[in-house]
């Protein structure tokens, strides 16, 4: 497995692989890899990628001033081992300094799908996401890139960016991977105490209990009650059209239910596609 730290060296290597006719997959991550990330690498392998490039980069531009950038979990050695075991052929460990050069002043904004949900609660977040992902696309020259469904809004925003900016690649969204308890796997789960993990299960349980055909308002209220009863602080509970992310009135096929809630200081997200 090749290891790259300099963007230009990764770009040169990927360009050469493309000229050889190799099919490249990109798996963007912020590191501290878990089974969910591994499933994205395995998905790329099953789809026939000749080269699987995994980026490991805690992107400072997508964090707000009061968020957890400084304490976000990092373990480069373990990430390298997991990438290699899962079948990645290249791993990219850039630094903020070589991804954002002195006086960096160009950013990518998506101004429709990013308005609500996490975009409304985390101003500037998706500007940072779109900017770093666009840079990774330019560096890796992928035929397709694999993202996880857990970050549902992010996946839709990236799809729109690819469409509107004519990136020549396909976006693949892989299913949520859960712990045996049902908790959606996340690098931030490491912040949770044993009690916190138990209380956080209310998120997946409440989503699993959605009754198709009921009003979105009634189901949202039920989910809120269940989360609050578990001691969680609700950030949002929304039912939206799965493509436009516009509010939906009914829990029906084609709608996605999304939840964000705090367990102590840890913000967790989850969703269910109906």
BASE-248959 format. One record per residue (C-alpha): x, y, z; residue in three letters. Coordinates in nm, 3 decimals, always signed. Layout:
% residues N
+---------+---------+---------+---------+
:       x :       y :       z : residuo :
+---------+---------+---------+---------+
:       X :       Y :       Z :     ALA :
...
+---------+---------+---------+---------+
END
This chain:
% residues 274
+---------+---------+---------+---------+
:       x :       y :       z : residuo :
+---------+---------+---------+---------+
:  +0.000 :  +0.000 :  +0.000 :     UNK :
:  +0.134 :  +0.341 :  -0.101 :     UNK :
:  +0.146 :  +0.624 :  +0.153 :     UNK :
:  +0.127 :  +0.989 :  +0.052 :     UNK :
:  +0.158 :  +1.306 :  +0.254 :     UNK :
:  +0.213 :  +1.562 :  -0.023 :     UNK :
:  -0.091 :  +1.647 :  -0.239 :     UNK :
:  +0.114 :  +1.684 :  -0.557 :     UNK :
:  +0.271 :  +1.340 :  -0.516 :     UNK :
:  -0.071 :  +1.179 :  -0.473 :     UNK :
:  -0.201 :  +1.369 :  -0.775 :     UNK :
:  +0.091 :  +1.257 :  -0.992 :     UNK :
:  +0.052 :  +0.893 :  -0.889 :     UNK :
:  -0.324 :  +0.893 :  -0.951 :     UNK :
:  -0.281 :  +1.063 :  -1.289 :     UNK :
:  -0.034 :  +0.794 :  -1.392 :     UNK :
:  -0.273 :  +0.518 :  -1.279 :     UNK :
:  -0.553 :  +0.675 :  -1.484 :     UNK :
:  -0.334 :  +0.687 :  -1.793 :     UNK :
:  -0.270 :  +0.316 :  -1.744 :     UNK :
:  -0.646 :  +0.260 :  -1.753 :     UNK :
:  -0.675 :  +0.181 :  -1.384 :     UNK :
:  -1.013 :  +0.236 :  -1.215 :     UNK :
:  -0.972 :  +0.457 :  -0.909 :     UNK :
:  -1.201 :  +0.477 :  -0.605 :     UNK :
:  -1.174 :  +0.745 :  -0.339 :     UNK :
:  -1.286 :  +0.699 :  +0.021 :     UNK :
:  -1.265 :  +1.034 :  +0.205 :     UNK :
:  -1.244 :  +1.005 :  +0.585 :     UNK :
:  -1.144 :  +1.208 :  +0.889 :     UNK :
:  -0.961 :  +0.911 :  +1.032 :     UNK :
:  -1.001 :  +0.720 :  +1.358 :     UNK :
:  -1.138 :  +0.448 :  +1.135 :     UNK :
:  -1.402 :  +0.201 :  +1.248 :     UNK :
:  -1.608 :  -0.073 :  +1.084 :     UNK :
:  -1.820 :  +0.184 :  +0.903 :     UNK :
:  -1.516 :  +0.325 :  +0.724 :     UNK :
:  -1.389 :  -0.025 :  +0.652 :     UNK :
:  -1.723 :  -0.107 :  +0.486 :     UNK :
:  -1.667 :  +0.184 :  +0.245 :     UNK :
:  -1.328 :  +0.044 :  +0.143 :     UNK :
:  -1.478 :  -0.300 :  +0.100 :     UNK :
:  -1.762 :  -0.152 :  -0.108 :     UNK :
:  -1.506 :  +0.010 :  -0.340 :     UNK :
:  -1.327 :  -0.323 :  -0.377 :     UNK :
:  -1.652 :  -0.506 :  -0.460 :     UNK :
:  -1.727 :  -0.245 :  -0.725 :     UNK :
:  -1.411 :  -0.339 :  -0.907 :     UNK :
:  -1.174 :  -0.056 :  -0.824 :     UNK :
:  -0.813 :  -0.126 :  -0.923 :     UNK :
:  -0.686 :  +0.145 :  -0.689 :     UNK :
:  -0.858 :  +0.245 :  -0.366 :     UNK :
:  -0.736 :  +0.574 :  -0.223 :     UNK :
:  -0.833 :  +0.648 :  +0.139 :     UNK :
:  -0.780 :  +1.003 :  +0.260 :     UNK :
:  -0.729 :  +1.052 :  +0.634 :     UNK :
:  -0.763 :  +1.420 :  +0.718 :     UNK :
:  -0.934 :  +1.604 :  +1.003 :     UNK :
:  -1.041 :  +1.901 :  +0.796 :     UNK :
:  -1.022 :  +2.220 :  +1.007 :     UNK :
:  -1.233 :  +2.420 :  +0.763 :     UNK :
:  -1.551 :  +2.223 :  +0.838 :     UNK :
:  -1.533 :  +2.279 :  +1.215 :     UNK :
:  -1.688 :  +2.579 :  +1.387 :     UNK :
:  -1.500 :  +2.786 :  +1.648 :     UNK :
:  -1.665 :  +2.606 :  +1.941 :     UNK :
:  -1.656 :  +2.254 :  +1.796 :     UNK :
:  -1.428 :  +1.961 :  +1.867 :     UNK :
:  -1.151 :  +2.002 :  +1.609 :     UNK :
:  -0.870 :  +2.002 :  +1.865 :     UNK :
:  -0.992 :  +1.694 :  +2.051 :     UNK :
:  -1.129 :  +1.500 :  +1.752 :     UNK :
:  -0.987 :  +1.146 :  +1.792 :     UNK :
:  -0.679 :  +1.063 :  +1.585 :     UNK :
:  -0.477 :  +0.742 :  +1.546 :     UNK :
:  -0.278 :  +0.741 :  +1.221 :     UNK :
:  -0.102 :  +0.411 :  +1.293 :     UNK :
:  -0.428 :  +0.224 :  +1.352 :     UNK :
:  -0.584 :  +0.392 :  +1.048 :     UNK :
:  -0.297 :  +0.276 :  +0.829 :     UNK :
:  -0.334 :  -0.082 :  +0.952 :     UNK :
:  -0.710 :  -0.085 :  +0.891 :     UNK :
:  -0.673 :  +0.059 :  +0.542 :     UNK :
:  -0.418 :  -0.205 :  +0.452 :     UNK :
:  -0.622 :  -0.491 :  +0.596 :     UNK :
:  -0.936 :  -0.375 :  +0.414 :     UNK :
:  -0.763 :  -0.371 :  +0.076 :     UNK :
:  -0.683 :  -0.004 :  +0.016 :     UNK :
:  -0.395 :  +0.049 :  -0.227 :     UNK :
:  -0.308 :  +0.405 :  -0.120 :     UNK :
:  -0.358 :  +0.616 :  +0.190 :     UNK :
:  -0.329 :  +0.994 :  +0.196 :     UNK :
:  -0.226 :  +1.171 :  +0.519 :     UNK :
:  -0.210 :  +1.543 :  +0.433 :     UNK :
:  -0.167 :  +1.827 :  +0.682 :     UNK :
:  -0.372 :  +2.146 :  +0.710 :     UNK :
:  -0.065 :  +2.338 :  +0.593 :     UNK :
:  -0.027 :  +2.149 :  +0.266 :     UNK :
:  -0.402 :  +2.130 :  +0.196 :     UNK :
:  -0.463 :  +2.500 :  +0.268 :     UNK :
:  -0.169 :  +2.705 :  +0.151 :     UNK :
:  -0.079 :  +3.047 :  +0.285 :     UNK :
:  -0.358 :  +3.300 :  +0.216 :     UNK :
:  -0.591 :  +3.028 :  +0.090 :     UNK :
:  -0.899 :  +3.216 :  -0.034 :     UNK :
:  -1.109 :  +2.989 :  -0.257 :     UNK :
:  -1.399 :  +2.787 :  -0.118 :     UNK :
:  -1.688 :  +2.586 :  -0.260 :     UNK :
:  -2.043 :  +2.664 :  -0.146 :     UNK :
:  -2.361 :  +2.464 :  -0.202 :     UNK :
:  -2.660 :  +2.689 :  -0.133 :     UNK :
:  -2.972 :  +2.470 :  -0.146 :     UNK :
:  -2.941 :  +2.130 :  +0.019 :     UNK :
:  -2.709 :  +2.264 :  +0.287 :     UNK :
:  -2.953 :  +2.527 :  +0.418 :     UNK :
:  -3.128 :  +2.317 :  +0.682 :     UNK :
:  -3.050 :  +2.033 :  +0.921 :     UNK :
:  -2.677 :  +2.028 :  +1.009 :     UNK :
:  -2.613 :  +2.318 :  +0.772 :     UNK :
:  -2.839 :  +2.545 :  +0.977 :     UNK :
:  -2.686 :  +2.434 :  +1.307 :     UNK :
:  -2.322 :  +2.439 :  +1.192 :     UNK :
:  -2.269 :  +2.755 :  +0.983 :     UNK :
:  -1.986 :  +2.712 :  +0.735 :     UNK :
:  -1.969 :  +2.335 :  +0.786 :     UNK :
:  -2.070 :  +2.236 :  +0.435 :     UNK :
:  -1.854 :  +2.505 :  +0.280 :     UNK :
:  -1.562 :  +2.326 :  +0.445 :     UNK :
:  -1.687 :  +1.983 :  +0.338 :     UNK :
:  -1.742 :  +2.083 :  -0.025 :     UNK :
:  -1.406 :  +2.259 :  -0.044 :     UNK :
:  -1.201 :  +1.969 :  +0.089 :     UNK :
:  -1.391 :  +1.707 :  -0.113 :     UNK :
:  -1.351 :  +1.909 :  -0.433 :     UNK :
:  -0.976 :  +1.926 :  -0.362 :     UNK :
:  -0.963 :  +1.550 :  -0.303 :     UNK :
:  -1.144 :  +1.488 :  -0.631 :     UNK :
:  -0.885 :  +1.700 :  -0.812 :     UNK :
:  -0.601 :  +1.515 :  -0.643 :     UNK :
:  -0.722 :  +1.155 :  -0.676 :     UNK :
:  -0.896 :  +1.165 :  -1.015 :     UNK :
:  -1.146 :  +0.901 :  -0.895 :     UNK :
:  -1.392 :  +0.717 :  -1.115 :     UNK :
:  -1.615 :  +0.697 :  -0.811 :     UNK :
:  -1.610 :  +0.804 :  -0.447 :     UNK :
:  -1.775 :  +0.622 :  -0.158 :     UNK :
:  -1.952 :  +0.800 :  +0.127 :     UNK :
:  -2.158 :  +0.666 :  +0.417 :     UNK :
:  -2.532 :  +0.707 :  +0.458 :     UNK :
:  -2.495 :  +0.811 :  +0.822 :     UNK :
:  -2.391 :  +1.156 :  +0.699 :     UNK :
:  -2.702 :  +1.170 :  +0.483 :     UNK :
:  -2.715 :  +1.544 :  +0.419 :     UNK :
:  -2.344 :  +1.547 :  +0.339 :     UNK :
:  -2.390 :  +1.277 :  +0.074 :     UNK :
:  -2.673 :  +1.470 :  -0.090 :     UNK :
:  -2.472 :  +1.793 :  -0.087 :     UNK :
:  -2.172 :  +1.620 :  -0.246 :     UNK :
:  -2.395 :  +1.465 :  -0.513 :     UNK :
:  -2.527 :  +1.810 :  -0.597 :     UNK :
:  -2.177 :  +1.956 :  -0.612 :     UNK :
:  -2.068 :  +1.679 :  -0.850 :     UNK :
:  -2.372 :  +1.744 :  -1.070 :     UNK :
:  -2.352 :  +2.121 :  -1.074 :     UNK :
:  -1.974 :  +2.149 :  -1.117 :     UNK :
:  -1.952 :  +1.868 :  -1.376 :     UNK :
:  -1.712 :  +1.647 :  -1.185 :     UNK :
:  -1.654 :  +1.337 :  -1.395 :     UNK :
:  -1.720 :  +1.073 :  -1.130 :     UNK :
:  -1.994 :  +0.879 :  -0.958 :     UNK :
:  -2.096 :  +0.915 :  -0.594 :     UNK :
:  -2.173 :  +0.588 :  -0.417 :     UNK :
:  -2.356 :  +0.594 :  -0.083 :     UNK :
:  -2.303 :  +0.286 :  +0.135 :     UNK :
:  -2.544 :  +0.177 :  +0.413 :     UNK :
:  -2.505 :  +0.274 :  +0.777 :     UNK :
:  -2.297 :  +0.028 :  +0.980 :     UNK :
:  -2.418 :  -0.019 :  +1.336 :     UNK :
:  -2.275 :  -0.160 :  +1.654 :     UNK :
:  -2.446 :  -0.483 :  +1.775 :     UNK :
:  -2.658 :  -0.264 :  +2.004 :     UNK :
:  -2.794 :  -0.065 :  +1.709 :     UNK :
:  -2.591 :  +0.251 :  +1.771 :     UNK :
:  -2.467 :  +0.397 :  +1.442 :     UNK :
:  -2.089 :  +0.366 :  +1.428 :     UNK :
:  -1.910 :  +0.698 :  +1.459 :     UNK :
:  -1.562 :  +0.814 :  +1.553 :     UNK :
:  -1.731 :  +1.037 :  +1.811 :     UNK :
:  -1.872 :  +0.733 :  +1.993 :     UNK :
:  -1.536 :  +0.716 :  +2.166 :     UNK :
:  -1.643 :  +1.022 :  +2.368 :     UNK :
:  -1.935 :  +0.829 :  +2.521 :     UNK :
:  -1.929 :  +0.668 :  +2.864 :     UNK :
:  -2.096 :  +0.330 :  +2.917 :     UNK :
:  -2.405 :  +0.512 :  +3.045 :     UNK :
:  -2.392 :  +0.750 :  +2.750 :     UNK :
:  -2.383 :  +0.462 :  +2.503 :     UNK :
:  -2.691 :  +0.313 :  +2.666 :     UNK :
:  -2.879 :  +0.643 :  +2.654 :     UNK :
:  -2.770 :  +0.708 :  +2.293 :     UNK :
:  -2.950 :  +0.390 :  +2.184 :     UNK :
:  -3.274 :  +0.587 :  +2.206 :     UNK :
:  -3.180 :  +0.744 :  +1.871 :     UNK :
:  -3.174 :  +0.424 :  +1.666 :     UNK :
:  -3.467 :  +0.276 :  +1.860 :     UNK :
:  -3.685 :  +0.579 :  +1.797 :     UNK :
:  -3.603 :  +0.575 :  +1.425 :     UNK :
:  -3.674 :  +0.202 :  +1.402 :     UNK :
:  -4.016 :  +0.264 :  +1.557 :     UNK :
:  -4.137 :  +0.502 :  +1.284 :     UNK :
:  -4.484 :  +0.404 :  +1.166 :     UNK :
:  -4.533 :  +0.452 :  +0.794 :     UNK :
:  -4.840 :  +0.658 :  +0.708 :     UNK :
:  -4.845 :  +0.873 :  +1.022 :     UNK :
:  -4.790 :  +1.245 :  +0.996 :     UNK :
:  -4.433 :  +1.366 :  +1.016 :     UNK :
:  -4.538 :  +1.600 :  +1.296 :     UNK :
:  -4.673 :  +1.315 :  +1.510 :     UNK :
:  -4.368 :  +1.095 :  +1.452 :     UNK :
:  -4.128 :  +1.383 :  +1.516 :     UNK :
:  -4.302 :  +1.456 :  +1.846 :     UNK :
:  -4.283 :  +1.089 :  +1.948 :     UNK :
:  -3.912 :  +1.068 :  +1.865 :     UNK :
:  -3.842 :  +1.386 :  +2.061 :     UNK :
:  -4.021 :  +1.249 :  +2.364 :     UNK :
:  -3.823 :  +0.926 :  +2.352 :     UNK :
:  -3.491 :  +1.104 :  +2.315 :     UNK :
:  -3.565 :  +1.345 :  +2.596 :     UNK :
:  -3.681 :  +1.059 :  +2.820 :     UNK :
:  -3.337 :  +0.904 :  +2.766 :     UNK :
:  -3.171 :  +1.224 :  +2.883 :     UNK :
:  -3.062 :  +1.343 :  +2.538 :     UNK :
:  -3.083 :  +1.703 :  +2.422 :     UNK :
:  -3.251 :  +1.717 :  +2.083 :     UNK :
:  -3.089 :  +1.930 :  +1.816 :     UNK :
:  -3.338 :  +1.838 :  +1.545 :     UNK :
:  -3.581 :  +1.571 :  +1.431 :     UNK :
:  -3.681 :  +1.617 :  +1.068 :     UNK :
:  -3.868 :  +1.425 :  +0.800 :     UNK :
:  -3.757 :  +1.537 :  +0.455 :     UNK :
:  -3.783 :  +1.438 :  +0.091 :     UNK :
:  -3.492 :  +1.200 :  +0.030 :     UNK :
:  -3.359 :  +1.400 :  -0.268 :     UNK :
:  -3.457 :  +1.764 :  -0.222 :     UNK :
:  -3.437 :  +1.763 :  +0.161 :     UNK :
:  -3.756 :  +1.971 :  +0.165 :     UNK :
:  -3.981 :  +1.908 :  +0.468 :     UNK :
:  -4.221 :  +1.616 :  +0.431 :     UNK :
:  -4.570 :  +1.607 :  +0.582 :     UNK :
:  -4.603 :  +1.229 :  +0.603 :     UNK :
:  -4.379 :  +0.940 :  +0.701 :     UNK :
:  -4.391 :  +0.760 :  +0.366 :     UNK :
:  -4.173 :  +0.588 :  +0.110 :     UNK :
:  -3.917 :  +0.829 :  -0.037 :     UNK :
:  -3.885 :  +1.025 :  +0.287 :     UNK :
:  -3.581 :  +1.025 :  +0.514 :     UNK :
:  -3.606 :  +1.079 :  +0.888 :     UNK :
:  -3.300 :  +1.249 :  +1.038 :     UNK :
:  -3.202 :  +1.302 :  +1.399 :     UNK :
:  -2.929 :  +1.502 :  +1.567 :     UNK :
:  -2.902 :  +1.495 :  +1.945 :     UNK :
:  -2.652 :  +1.560 :  +2.220 :     UNK :
:  -2.553 :  +1.293 :  +2.467 :     UNK :
:  -2.373 :  +1.509 :  +2.718 :     UNK :
:  -2.140 :  +1.719 :  +2.502 :     UNK :
:  -2.128 :  +1.465 :  +2.219 :     UNK :
:  -2.338 :  +1.542 :  +1.913 :     UNK :
:  -2.467 :  +1.229 :  +1.741 :     UNK :
:  -2.653 :  +1.195 :  +1.413 :     UNK :
:  -2.852 :  +0.910 :  +1.260 :     UNK :
:  -3.120 :  +0.861 :  +0.997 :     UNK :
:  -3.361 :  +0.616 :  +0.842 :     UNK :
:  -3.460 :  +0.607 :  +0.476 :     UNK :
:  -3.825 :  +0.504 :  +0.461 :     UNK :
+---------+---------+---------+---------+
END
